[in-house]
């Protein structure tokens, strides 16, 4: 009999998963799986649990939770030698990663995607010695993401990040950063920077041509506005979910490896997948191409896996 190790976070999102657990277990059992369940107990538990599942050679590793829970599971998975395919049941407040891969957000439908979908090999990012699924970022919204109370996220979803970010913009200090990639160097004062493999991040950015297995990140850097008029326009673009449209405030490119150096004396905090990622002065960010095997729907847009992008 096939075995599935089911890791879930009962506190993710609006805690809606609680009422679905019996049905989800029934779905896996009916499909011929022997199910071992593990509700996460504390921060970091997903890493240890995923390593256990890999070591014990389970046939399938399933994660139910938000982006942070998935990040922990993938940390443990990447640190292991045995790699069972991963199934994801997204029940967080934003679910950026799942949205980009078209994984259903209805738990029972997500299980059907795992049971009847196709394994897809997508890129994973490495941030120094840690891994991330879709975003590593510094500046304006990084501290906002992991300092926003969970109950705000549960009630407001992605709007919690947006409202918190706009409220803090007047007090955010630009950072003088050096960005090195593909033999090129940028140096400027940036309010925010993110290295992503995603079509959106908390709906603050929309990219239409992201391919998840091409070995390239999308890098977006928001420059410091030069006057109050630009600052006002930037706030309006954020409020209308049109961050990607205001290119006059941005540096944007694609690359497989990026080195970001903080040239200020003050430390700069980073976030990876919405959780605190540290405040090192020099950060190496690398793309692990097609490193993760995850179940997605059978029918996917061609652009998701057509490895044809060129760095810009």
C-alpha angles and dihedrals in degrees: 000000000000117000129217126192108210117200116184139173112217092194098057120116113338091339086254091143092075093077094046102054098092092050093047092051089049091052093054093044092049088052090058101263128137102221127214113187130205122179108201114250105191144350110304094021091111090061094053093043093050091050089052092051091049093047092050090050099236113184094230135019116205126191124193117186142065132309091282093054091048090050091057093048091050091048089058092042093052092047091055131083097219113064118194114186115270128233119197129205105188114210101149130118097259109013093192094161094050093045092055092050093044092240109161117251093209102094097223091048091049089056090051087052089054094047098041105022132088129262109248125196109219134174123268125200125229116209108191100302097340131079131227133192103212117345144034113177146167135196134021102021103023099086089037091060099056096031094054105105115250092235089057090051091048094052102035103026114194090354088070090065093044096049093044090049096049091047091055099042096095090057098043116112120217115237125222103231139174115215119195124189138148093354092309130110132205124188123183147118107279131189092195141001133185137182108204147175095191143093092231141007113211084328089289093117132032121200118177102190104051116142115197101207106039098099093243133114125211108231120199123183124184112212122217111267112246096216144008092268092059090044090054092048091050091053091049091051090052093047091052095046090244100122093131093054097062097075094160087077095047147079109205133179144138125244142153095222129031131180116200119192124188108221094186122091092232119083120254119215121221131200127207116199090343097308130103110278103181136261107259117159095227120037128189115204119188135178116234098203117221090345097139125067110202134162117252133169116287093241112060132163111266091235091067094071107018101113097207107114120124124208115257 
